[in-house]
Amino acid sequence: MNSVEMTGKTPEEAIEFALKELDAERGEVEIDVVNRGKSGILGIGGEPARVRVTLIDQPSDLARIATEVLEDLIERMDVLASVHLKQAYNEEVDGPIIEVDGEDSGLLIGRRGETLRALQFIVSFICAKRMGERVNLFVAVAGYQERRYNSLRNLARRVAQRVADGGRPITLEPMPPNERRIVHLTLANDPNVSTASVGHGDQRQVVVEPQE
């Protein structure tokens, strides 16, 4: 048995059930929260949380270290949330996705995701120090990044259409590396435009230009 789906009152409870079923530790599995569930009113209309937990052959050092670092940071911040490896390797991220879930997880997002970006920077910095090389990883919280990434993909396509129609380049607002990568990948196969990153540090931006 390599994968199971389990339900529980909360995602954390469902994860614990799945780990027992697979006889595995958190660092040995990928966890997908299918449904976070809802309590309902007076016990009526509620839904259980559902998770899908899959054994992975050999998690990378980065996936393991990033999960441990994030767990430690969350504990030090006194936030009621759990940390698990959602995906050992994601092509868009070019690294692992670590997910935070729990009743306080929304506190980690902040205004326009600023707190979350700071948290991801700290985790990436610590992991890079420990591994002695640059790393790519993604910290997912309460579905925020999925919504943000979908928004970026839609923005990239709209801007590409404007560039193709108008024949002039458009420069997007400064973005962190993982968000710039989403824009580049979204438009990589568009025959009408090309993309490039310009600027320095946290002011790096994506320029969308008409294809020559």
CYANA upper distance limits for C-alpha pairs under 8 A (distance plus 0.5 A):
  1 MET  CA     22 LEU  CA      7.77
  2 ASN  CA     22 LEU  CA      8.07
  2 ASN  CA     54 THR  CA      6.19
  2 ASN  CA     55 LEU  CA      5.77
  3 SER  CA     22 LEU  CA      8.33
  3 SER  CA     52 ARG  CA      7.52
  3 SER  CA     53 VAL  CA      6.05
  3 SER  CA     54 THR  CA      4.66
  3 SER  CA     55 LEU  CA      6.76
  4 VAL  CA     18 ALA  CA      7.01
  4 VAL  CA     21 GLU  CA      8.40
  4 VAL  CA     22 LEU  CA      8.23
  4 VAL  CA     52 ARG  CA      6.24
  4 VAL  CA     53 VAL  CA      5.99
  4 VAL  CA     54 THR  CA      7.12
  5 GLU  CA     18 ALA  CA      7.52
  5 GLU  CA     50 ARG  CA      7.36
  5 GLU  CA     51 VAL  CA      6.04
  5 GLU  CA     52 ARG  CA      4.86
  5 GLU  CA     53 VAL  CA      6.84
  6 MET  CA     14 ALA  CA      5.93
  6 MET  CA     15 ILE  CA      7.73
  6 MET  CA     17 PHE  CA      7.17
  6 MET  CA     18 ALA  CA      6.31
  6 MET  CA     50 ARG  CA      6.13
  6 MET  CA     51 VAL  CA      6.05
  6 MET  CA     52 ARG  CA      7.13
  7 THR  CA     11 PRO  CA      8.15
  7 THR  CA     13 GLU  CA      8.32
  7 THR  CA     14 ALA  CA      5.33
  7 THR  CA     17 PHE  CA      8.42
  7 THR  CA     48 PRO  CA      6.45
  7 THR  CA     49 ALA  CA      5.82
  7 THR  CA     50 ARG  CA      4.85
  7 THR  CA     51 VAL  CA      6.98
  8 GLY  CA     12 GLU  CA      8.35
  8 GLY  CA     13 GLU  CA      5.79
  8 GLY  CA     14 ALA  CA      4.84
  8 GLY  CA     17 PHE  CA      8.35
  8 GLY  CA     48 PRO  CA      6.06
  8 GLY  CA     49 ALA  CA      5.80
  8 GLY  CA     50 ARG  CA      7.16
  9 LYS  CA     13 GLU  CA      6.87
  9 LYS  CA     14 ALA  CA      7.72
  9 LYS  CA     37 GLY  CA      7.93
  9 LYS  CA     48 PRO  CA      5.86
  9 LYS  CA     49 ALA  CA      6.35
 10 THR  CA     14 ALA  CA      6.85
 10 THR  CA     36 ARG  CA      7.31
 10 THR  CA     37 GLY  CA      7.33
 10 THR  CA     48 PRO  CA      7.52
 10 THR  CA     49 ALA  CA      5.74
 11 PRO  CA     15 ILE  CA      6.58
 11 PRO  CA     33 VAL  CA      7.28
 11 PRO  CA     35 ASN  CA      8.37
 11 PRO  CA     36 ARG  CA      6.35
 11 PRO  CA     37 GLY  CA      8.18
 11 PRO  CA     49 ALA  CA      5.73
 11 PRO  CA     50 ARG  CA      6.99
 11 PRO  CA     51 VAL  CA      7.11
 11 PRO  CA    101 ASP  CA      8.24
 11 PRO  CA    102 GLY  CA      8.41
 12 GLU  CA     16 GLU  CA      6.80
 12 GLU  CA     82 SER  CA      7.58
 12 GLU  CA    101 ASP  CA      8.49
 12 GLU  CA    102 GLY  CA      8.23
 13 GLU  CA     17 PHE  CA      6.86
 14 ALA  CA     18 ALA  CA      6.76
 14 ALA  CA     49 ALA  CA      7.25
 14 ALA  CA     50 ARG  CA      6.91
 14 ALA  CA     51 VAL  CA      6.75
 15 ILE  CA     19 LEU  CA      6.64
 15 ILE  CA     31 ILE  CA      8.25
 15 ILE  CA     51 VAL  CA      7.00
 15 ILE  CA     53 VAL  CA      7.85
 16 GLU  CA     20 LYS  CA      6.79
 17 PHE  CA     21 GLU  CA      6.75
 18 ALA  CA     22 LEU  CA      6.68
 18 ALA  CA     52 ARG  CA      8.48
 18 ALA  CA     53 VAL  CA      6.93
 19 LEU  CA     23 ASP  CA      6.16
 19 LEU  CA     24 ALA  CA      5.68
 19 LEU  CA     25 GLU  CA      6.94
 19 LEU  CA     26 ARG  CA      7.85
 19 LEU  CA     53 VAL  CA      8.18
 20 LYS  CA     24 ALA  CA      7.19
 22 LEU  CA     55 LEU  CA      8.33
 24 ALA  CA     28 GLU  CA      6.77
 24 ALA  CA     29 VAL  CA      7.84
 24 ALA  CA     55 LEU  CA      8.32
 25 GLU  CA     29 VAL  CA      7.63
 26 ARG  CA     30 GLU  CA      8.44
 26 ARG  CA     84 HIS  CA      7.00
 26 ARG  CA     85 LEU  CA      7.86
 27 GLY  CA     59 PRO  CA      7.81
 27 GLY  CA     64 ARG  CA      6.60
 27 GLY  CA     67 THR  CA      8.19
 27 GLY  CA     84 HIS  CA      8.24
 27 GLY  CA     85 LEU  CA      7.54
 28 GLU  CA     55 LEU  CA      6.53
 28 GLU  CA     56 ILE  CA      6.41
 28 GLU  CA     57 ASP  CA      8.21
 28 GLU  CA     58 GLN  CA      7.87
 28 GLU  CA     59 PRO  CA      7.15
 29 VAL  CA     53 VAL  CA      6.92
 29 VAL  CA     54 THR  CA      5.82
 29 VAL  CA     55 LEU  CA      4.90
 29 VAL  CA     56 ILE  CA      5.82
 29 VAL  CA     85 LEU  CA      7.44
 30 GLU  CA     53 VAL  CA      6.27
 30 GLU  CA     54 THR  CA      5.72
 30 GLU  CA     55 LEU  CA      6.96
 30 GLU  CA     56 ILE  CA      7.23
 30 GLU  CA     84 HIS  CA      8.08
 30 GLU  CA     85 LEU  CA      5.76
 30 GLU  CA     86 LYS  CA      5.39
 30 GLU  CA     87 GLN  CA      5.96
 30 GLU  CA     88 ALA  CA      7.26
 31 ILE  CA     51 VAL  CA      7.42
 31 ILE  CA     52 ARG  CA      6.41
 31 ILE  CA     53 VAL  CA      5.13
 31 ILE  CA     54 THR  CA      7.06
 31 ILE  CA     84 HIS  CA      7.12
 31 ILE  CA     85 LEU  CA      6.53
 31 ILE  CA     86 LYS  CA      5.18
 31 ILE  CA     87 GLN  CA      7.78
 32 ASP  CA     51 VAL  CA      6.13
 32 ASP  CA     52 ARG  CA      5.59
 32 ASP  CA     53 VAL  CA      6.87
 32 ASP  CA     86 LYS  CA      6.26
 33 VAL  CA     49 ALA  CA      8.44
 33 VAL  CA     50 ARG  CA      6.82
 33 VAL  CA     51 VAL  CA      4.93
 33 VAL  CA     52 ARG  CA      6.93
 34 VAL  CA     49 ALA  CA      8.19
 34 VAL  CA     50 ARG  CA      5.92
 34 VAL  CA     51 VAL  CA      5.61
 34 VAL  CA     52 ARG  CA      7.16
 35 ASN  CA     48 PRO  CA      8.26
 35 ASN  CA     49 ALA  CA      5.71
 35 ASN  CA     50 ARG  CA      5.44
 35 ASN  CA     51 VAL  CA      7.28
 36 ARG  CA     48 PRO  CA      8.02
 36 ARG  CA     49 ALA  CA      5.13
 36 ARG  CA     50 ARG  CA      7.04
 37 GLY  CA     46 GLY  CA      7.80
 37 GLY  CA     47 GLU  CA      5.39
 37 GLY  CA     48 PRO  CA      5.24
 37 GLY  CA     49 ALA  CA      4.50
 37 GLY  CA     50 ARG  CA      7.61
 38 LYS  CA     46 GLY  CA      5.67
 38 LYS  CA     47 GLU  CA      5.58
 38 LYS  CA     48 PRO  CA      7.12
 38 LYS  CA     49 ALA  CA      7.87
 39 SER  CA     43 GLY  CA      7.32
 39 SER  CA     45 GLY  CA      8.05
 39 SER  CA     46 GLY  CA      5.06
 39 SER  CA     47 GLU  CA      6.97
 39 SER  CA     48 PRO  CA      8.31
 40 GLY  CA     44 ILE  CA      5.80
 40 GLY  CA     45 GLY  CA      5.26
 40 GLY  CA     46 GLY  CA      4.39
 40 GLY  CA     47 GLU  CA      7.82
 41 ILE  CA     45 GLY  CA      7.19
 41 ILE  CA     46 GLY  CA      7.75
 56 ILE  CA     88 ALA  CA      8.46
 59 PRO  CA     63 ALA  CA      6.69
 59 PRO  CA     64 ARG  CA      7.03
 59 PRO  CA     88 ALA  CA      6.71
 60 SER  CA     64 ARG  CA      6.85
 60 SER  CA     88 ALA  CA      7.57
 61 ASP  CA     65 ILE  CA      6.48
 62 LEU  CA     66 ALA  CA      6.28
 62 LEU  CA     96 PRO  CA      8.00
 62 LEU  CA    127 CYS  CA      7.57
 62 LEU  CA    131 MET  CA      8.29
 62 LEU  CA    135 VAL  CA      8.31
 63 ALA  CA     67 THR  CA      6.67
 63 ALA  CA     85 LEU  CA      7.70
 63 ALA  CA     88 ALA  CA      6.50
 63 ALA  CA     95 GLY  CA      8.34
 63 ALA  CA     96 PRO  CA      6.08
 63 ALA  CA     97 ILE  CA      8.38
 63 ALA  CA     98 ILE  CA      8.29
 64 ARG  CA     68 GLU  CA      6.85
 65 ILE  CA     69 VAL  CA      6.56
 65 ILE  CA    127 CYS  CA      7.14
 66 ALA  CA     70 LEU  CA      6.56
 66 ALA  CA     98 ILE  CA      7.95
 66 ALA  CA    123 VAL  CA      7.10
 66 ALA  CA    124 SER  CA      8.12
 66 ALA  CA    127 CYS  CA      6.76
 66 ALA  CA    137 LEU  CA      8.47
 67 THR  CA     71 GLU  CA      6.60
 67 THR  CA     83 VAL  CA      7.39
 67 THR  CA     84 HIS  CA      7.05
 67 THR  CA     85 LEU  CA      7.00
 67 THR  CA     98 ILE  CA      6.86
 68 GLU  CA     72 ASP  CA      6.76
 69 VAL  CA     73 LEU  CA      6.77
 69 VAL  CA    123 VAL  CA      6.96
 69 VAL  CA    126 ILE  CA      8.13
 69 VAL  CA    127 CYS  CA      8.18
 70 LEU  CA     74 ILE  CA      6.59
 70 LEU  CA     83 VAL  CA      7.61
 70 LEU  CA    123 VAL  CA      6.88
 71 GLU  CA     75 GLU  CA      6.72
 71 GLU  CA     82 SER  CA      7.93
 71 GLU  CA     83 VAL  CA      6.29
 72 ASP  CA     76 ARG  CA      6.72
 73 LEU  CA     77 MET  CA      6.66
 74 ILE  CA     78 ASP  CA      6.90
 74 ILE  CA     79 VAL  CA      6.30
 74 ILE  CA     81 ALA  CA      7.80
 75 GLU  CA     79 VAL  CA      6.91
 79 VAL  CA    104 ASP  CA      6.40
 79 VAL  CA    105 SER  CA      7.76
 80 LEU  CA    102 GLY  CA      6.70
 80 LEU  CA    103 GLU  CA      6.76
 80 LEU  CA    104 ASP  CA      5.65
 80 LEU  CA    105 SER  CA      7.62
 81 ALA  CA    100 VAL  CA      6.90
 81 ALA  CA    101 ASP  CA      5.87
 81 ALA  CA    102 GLY  CA      4.61
 81 ALA  CA    103 GLU  CA      6.90
 81 ALA  CA    104 ASP  CA      6.45
 81 ALA  CA    105 SER  CA      6.22
 82 SER  CA    100 VAL  CA      6.16
 82 SER  CA    101 ASP  CA      5.88
 82 SER  CA    102 GLY  CA      6.54
 83 VAL  CA     98 ILE  CA      7.57
 83 VAL  CA     99 GLU  CA      6.27
 83 VAL  CA    100 VAL  CA      5.15
 83 VAL  CA    101 ASP  CA      7.07
 84 HIS  CA     98 ILE  CA      6.41
 84 HIS  CA     99 GLU  CA      5.98
 84 HIS  CA    100 VAL  CA      7.18
 85 LEU  CA     96 PRO  CA      8.11
 85 LEU  CA     97 ILE  CA      6.86
 85 LEU  CA     98 ILE  CA      5.16
 85 LEU  CA     99 GLU  CA      6.64
 86 LYS  CA     96 PRO  CA      8.24
 86 LYS  CA     97 ILE  CA      5.98
 86 LYS  CA     98 ILE  CA      5.93
 86 LYS  CA     99 GLU  CA      6.25
 87 GLN  CA     96 PRO  CA      6.08
 87 GLN  CA     97 ILE  CA      5.55
 87 GLN  CA     98 ILE  CA      7.53
 88 ALA  CA     95 GLY  CA      7.68
 88 ALA  CA     96 PRO  CA      5.13
 88 ALA  CA     97 ILE  CA      7.07
 89 TYR  CA     93 VAL  CA      8.35
 89 TYR  CA     94 ASP  CA      7.20
 89 TYR  CA     95 GLY  CA      5.36
 89 TYR  CA     96 PRO  CA      4.93
 89 TYR  CA     97 ILE  CA      7.50
 90 ASN  CA     94 ASP  CA      6.08
 90 ASN  CA     95 GLY  CA      6.02
 90 ASN  CA     96 PRO  CA      6.37
 90 ASN  CA     97 ILE  CA      7.40
 91 GLU  CA     95 GLY  CA      7.54
 92 GLU  CA    181 ARG  CA      7.65
 92 GLU  CA    182 ILE  CA      7.11
 92 GLU  CA    185 LEU  CA      7.85
 93 VAL  CA     97 ILE  CA      8.25
 93 VAL  CA    136 ASN  CA      7.08
 93 VAL  CA    137 LEU  CA      6.79
 93 VAL  CA    138 PHE  CA      7.11
 93 VAL  CA    178 ASN  CA      6.86
 93 VAL  CA    181 ARG  CA      8.11
 94 ASP  CA    136 ASN  CA      6.53
 94 ASP  CA    137 LEU  CA      7.67
 95 GLY  CA    135 VAL  CA      8.10
 95 GLY  CA    136 ASN  CA      5.62
 95 GLY  CA    137 LEU  CA      5.36
 95 GLY  CA    138 PHE  CA      7.83
 96 PRO  CA    136 ASN  CA      8.03
 96 PRO  CA    137 LEU  CA      5.62
 96 PRO  CA    138 PHE  CA      6.83
 97 ILE  CA    137 LEU  CA      6.54
 97 ILE  CA    138 PHE  CA      5.20
 97 ILE  CA    139 VAL  CA      6.43
 97 ILE  CA    140 ALA  CA      7.26
 98 ILE  CA    137 LEU  CA      8.21
 98 ILE  CA    138 PHE  CA      6.64
 98 ILE  CA    139 VAL  CA      5.45
 98 ILE  CA    140 ALA  CA      6.50
 99 GLU  CA    139 VAL  CA      6.29
 99 GLU  CA    140 ALA  CA      5.01
 99 GLU  CA    141 VAL  CA      6.40
100 VAL  CA    105 SER  CA      6.99
100 VAL  CA    139 VAL  CA      7.90
100 VAL  CA    140 ALA  CA      6.64
100 VAL  CA    141 VAL  CA      5.53
100 VAL  CA    142 ALA  CA      7.57
101 ASP  CA    105 SER  CA      6.20
101 ASP  CA    141 VAL  CA      6.91
101 ASP  CA    142 ALA  CA      6.70
104 ASP  CA    108 LEU  CA      8.25
105 SER  CA    109 ILE  CA      8.14
105 SER  CA    141 VAL  CA      6.96
105 SER  CA    142 ALA  CA      7.10
106 GLY  CA    110 GLY  CA      8.21
106 GLY  CA    141 VAL  CA      7.67
106 GLY  CA    142 ALA  CA      7.05
108 LEU  CA    115 THR  CA      6.32
108 LEU  CA    116 LEU  CA      6.04
108 LEU  CA    119 LEU  CA      8.35
108 LEU  CA    141 VAL  CA      7.93
109 ILE  CA    113 GLY  CA      5.29
109 ILE  CA    114 GLU  CA      7.18
109 ILE  CA    115 THR  CA      5.73
109 ILE  CA    116 LEU  CA      5.12
109 ILE  CA    117 ARG  CA      8.49
109 ILE  CA    141 VAL  CA      7.64
109 ILE  CA    144 TYR  CA      8.17
110 GLY  CA    114 GLU  CA      5.98
110 GLY  CA    115 THR  CA      5.19
110 GLY  CA    116 LEU  CA      7.08
111 ARG  CA    115 THR  CA      7.59
113 GLY  CA    117 ARG  CA      6.67
114 GLU  CA    118 ALA  CA      6.75
115 THR  CA    119 LEU  CA      6.68
116 LEU  CA    120 GLN  CA      6.63
116 LEU  CA    139 VAL  CA      8.27
116 LEU  CA    141 VAL  CA      8.49
117 ARG  CA    121 PHE  CA      6.61
117 ARG  CA    176 PRO  CA      8.49
118 ALA  CA    122 ILE  CA      6.78
119 LEU  CA    123 VAL  CA      6.77
120 GLN  CA    124 SER  CA      6.53
120 GLN  CA    137 LEU  CA      8.49
120 GLN  CA    138 PHE  CA      7.41
120 GLN  CA    139 VAL  CA      6.38
121 PHE  CA    125 PHE  CA      6.47
122 ILE  CA    126 ILE  CA      6.68
123 VAL  CA    127 CYS  CA      6.63
124 SER  CA    128 ALA  CA      6.51
124 SER  CA    135 VAL  CA      7.00
124 SER  CA    136 ASN  CA      7.61
124 SER  CA    137 LEU  CA      7.32
125 PHE  CA    129 LYS  CA      6.72
126 ILE  CA    130 ARG  CA      6.77
127 CYS  CA    131 MET  CA      6.54
127 CYS  CA    135 VAL  CA      7.68
128 ALA  CA    132 GLY  CA      6.05
128 ALA  CA    133 GLU  CA      5.72
128 ALA  CA    134 ARG  CA      5.82
128 ALA  CA    135 VAL  CA      6.21
129 LYS  CA    133 GLU  CA      7.57
136 ASN  CA    178 ASN  CA      8.48
138 PHE  CA    178 ASN  CA      8.22
140 ALA  CA    144 TYR  CA      7.56
140 ALA  CA    145 GLN  CA      6.47
141 VAL  CA    145 GLN  CA      7.45
143 GLY  CA    147 ARG  CA      7.05
144 TYR  CA    148 ARG  CA      6.66
145 GLN  CA    149 TYR  CA      6.31
146 GLU  CA    150 ASN  CA      6.64
147 ARG  CA    151 SER  CA      6.66
148 ARG  CA    152 LEU  CA      6.70
149 TYR  CA    153 ARG  CA      6.69
149 TYR  CA    179 GLU  CA      7.81
149 TYR  CA    182 ILE  CA      7.56
150 ASN  CA    154 ASN  CA      6.77
151 SER  CA    155 LEU  CA      6.60
152 LEU  CA    156 ALA  CA      6.49
152 LEU  CA    179 GLU  CA      8.03
152 LEU  CA    182 ILE  CA      7.67
152 LEU  CA    183 VAL  CA      7.13
153 ARG  CA    157 ARG  CA      6.83
153 ARG  CA    182 ILE  CA      7.46
153 ARG  CA    183 VAL  CA      6.83
153 ARG  CA    186 THR  CA      6.60
154 ASN  CA    158 ARG  CA      6.76
155 LEU  CA    159 VAL  CA      6.58
156 ALA  CA    160 ALA  CA      6.52
156 ALA  CA    183 VAL  CA      6.28
156 ALA  CA    186 THR  CA      7.46
156 ALA  CA    187 LEU  CA      7.54
157 ARG  CA    161 GLN  CA      6.75
157 ARG  CA    186 THR  CA      8.11
157 ARG  CA    187 LEU  CA      7.72
158 ARG  CA    162 ARG  CA      6.89
159 VAL  CA    163 VAL  CA      6.63
159 VAL  CA    170 ILE  CA      7.78
159 VAL  CA    208 VAL  CA      8.00
160 ALA  CA    164 ALA  CA      6.56
160 ALA  CA    187 LEU  CA      8.13
160 ALA  CA    192 ASN  CA      8.27
160 ALA  CA    193 VAL  CA      6.90
160 ALA  CA    208 VAL  CA      7.22
161 GLN  CA    165 ASP  CA      6.55
162 ARG  CA    166 GLY  CA      6.35
163 VAL  CA    167 GLY  CA      5.85
163 VAL  CA    168 ARG  CA      6.03
163 VAL  CA    169 PRO  CA      6.39
163 VAL  CA    170 ILE  CA      7.21
163 VAL  CA    193 VAL  CA      7.79
163 VAL  CA    208 VAL  CA      7.62
163 VAL  CA    209 GLU  CA      7.01
163 VAL  CA    210 PRO  CA      6.45
164 ALA  CA    168 ARG  CA      8.23
164 ALA  CA    192 ASN  CA      6.41
164 ALA  CA    193 VAL  CA      7.15
164 ALA  CA    210 PRO  CA      6.30
167 GLY  CA    209 GLU  CA      8.38
167 GLY  CA    210 PRO  CA      6.22
168 ARG  CA    209 GLU  CA      7.07
168 ARG  CA    210 PRO  CA      6.95
169 PRO  CA    207 VAL  CA      7.19
169 PRO  CA    208 VAL  CA      5.97
169 PRO  CA    209 GLU  CA      4.71
169 PRO  CA    210 PRO  CA      6.84
170 ILE  CA    207 VAL  CA      6.26
170 ILE  CA    208 VAL  CA      5.83
170 ILE  CA    209 GLU  CA      7.12
171 THR  CA    205 GLN  CA      7.27
171 THR  CA    206 VAL  CA      6.38
171 THR  CA    207 VAL  CA      4.83
171 THR  CA    208 VAL  CA      6.79
172 LEU  CA    205 GLN  CA      6.42
172 LEU  CA    206 VAL  CA      6.00
172 LEU  CA    207 VAL  CA      6.80
172 LEU  CA    208 VAL  CA      8.42
173 GLU  CA    205 GLN  CA      6.44
173 GLU  CA    206 VAL  CA      8.06
174 PRO  CA    202 ASP  CA      7.43
174 PRO  CA    203 GLN  CA      5.53
174 PRO  CA    204 ARG  CA      5.82
174 PRO  CA    205 GLN  CA      4.99
174 PRO  CA    206 VAL  CA      7.99
175 MET  CA    179 GLU  CA      6.44
175 MET  CA    180 ARG  CA      6.47
175 MET  CA    202 ASP  CA      7.58
175 MET  CA    203 GLN  CA      7.62
175 MET  CA    204 ARG  CA      6.92
175 MET  CA    205 GLN  CA      6.53
175 MET  CA    206 VAL  CA      8.42
176 PRO  CA    180 ARG  CA      6.88
176 PRO  CA    202 ASP  CA      7.02
176 PRO  CA    204 ARG  CA      8.04
177 PRO  CA    181 ARG  CA      6.63
178 ASN  CA    182 ILE  CA      7.05
179 GLU  CA    183 VAL  CA      7.17
180 ARG  CA    184 HIS  CA      6.80
180 ARG  CA    197 SER  CA      8.14
180 ARG  CA    205 GLN  CA      7.87
180 ARG  CA    206 VAL  CA      6.88
181 ARG  CA    185 LEU  CA      6.57
182 ILE  CA    186 THR  CA      6.50
183 VAL  CA    187 LEU  CA      6.86
183 VAL  CA    206 VAL  CA      8.23
184 HIS  CA    188 ALA  CA      6.29
184 HIS  CA    195 THR  CA      6.66
184 HIS  CA    196 ALA  CA      8.18
185 LEU  CA    189 ASN  CA      8.48
187 LEU  CA    193 VAL  CA      7.91
187 LEU  CA    194 SER  CA      7.76
187 LEU  CA    195 THR  CA      7.96
188 ALA  CA    194 SER  CA      7.75
188 ALA  CA    195 THR  CA      8.33
190 ASP  CA    194 SER  CA      8.09
191 PRO  CA    211 GLN  CA      7.48
192 ASN  CA    210 PRO  CA      6.53
192 ASN  CA    211 GLN  CA      5.60
193 VAL  CA    208 VAL  CA      7.04
193 VAL  CA    209 GLU  CA      5.93
193 VAL  CA    210 PRO  CA      4.93
193 VAL  CA    211 GLN  CA      4.90
194 SER  CA    208 VAL  CA      6.36
194 SER  CA    209 GLU  CA      5.82
194 SER  CA    210 PRO  CA      6.84
194 SER  CA    211 GLN  CA      6.14
195 THR  CA    206 VAL  CA      7.09
195 THR  CA    207 VAL  CA      6.04
195 THR  CA    208 VAL  CA      5.14
195 THR  CA    209 GLU  CA      6.67
196 ALA  CA    206 VAL  CA      6.12
196 ALA  CA    207 VAL  CA      5.84
196 ALA  CA    208 VAL  CA      7.37
197 SER  CA    204 ARG  CA      6.93
197 SER  CA    205 GLN  CA      5.95
197 SER  CA    206 VAL  CA      5.02
197 SER  CA    207 VAL  CA      6.69
198 VAL  CA    204 ARG  CA      5.92
198 VAL  CA    205 GLN  CA      5.89
198 VAL  CA    206 VAL  CA      6.87
198 VAL  CA    207 VAL  CA      7.64
199 GLY  CA    203 GLN  CA      6.45
199 GLY  CA    204 ARG  CA      4.82
199 GLY  CA    205 GLN  CA      6.78
200 HIS  CA    204 ARG  CA      5.57
